[in-house]
Amino acid sequence: MAAHYAISPAEDDAVIRQRLLTRTTTTRGEPPLKKVIKKFTALAVEIEKEGSSNYGECEKMYKSFLQELATFELPLLKTKAVIHANRREQESFKDLHVELNQQISQAQRDIEELKVQLEEAKIERQHKEECEAIRKLIAAQSPRLATQKQLNELEKELVQLEAENFAAHRTIELRKKQFSLLLHVVDDLQTTLEEEQKNPVDFEALDLPSLPLGDSTSLPEPMAVDL
């Protein structure tokens, strides 16, 4: 809710300015400057009167004027002192403002440097963590001598397996040849049997040479087939 004032802020500032100029601290009573002017005017009027019978009255009015003038001058002196103090304080505030700006600028530069240092520290920490992980991985592996020994044993086993593989390959090739020969012999026998079935021969009519019973060296030896 907006505040309601009897006078506007601009009018209020004008009233305060006028009070400072006339040394009026309240809205009641006459302003001090007006009082001084009245005292001075009364003194001047009294001095302008003819005759010397008013000398005492003039002196009295003069003292009253000086007293009123001193009363009016004292706040002026106080105001002057306050003005000088305010000016000194303003200069001090300006110097403080400049110093604060310098400190703020320095703090901003320090913050930027600390940001760079923080990023470098993060990168360095990451590198250390990676190195530590690699070190643990290396430590988990077997020693080099044991690894080399295992490699040598594996190489020997590999050579042995290659030799066995070569021997098995030769055996398989030999078995293939023997099996092929066996199939060829079986095929020949089957062909011979088929021809005998088609053209039977009377073996009794054939004049076969007689062989001595005890002589078995002239008979053909059976063919050996290694299966």
Helices and strands as residue ranges (DSSP letters): H 9-22, H 32-48, H 55-140, H 144-198
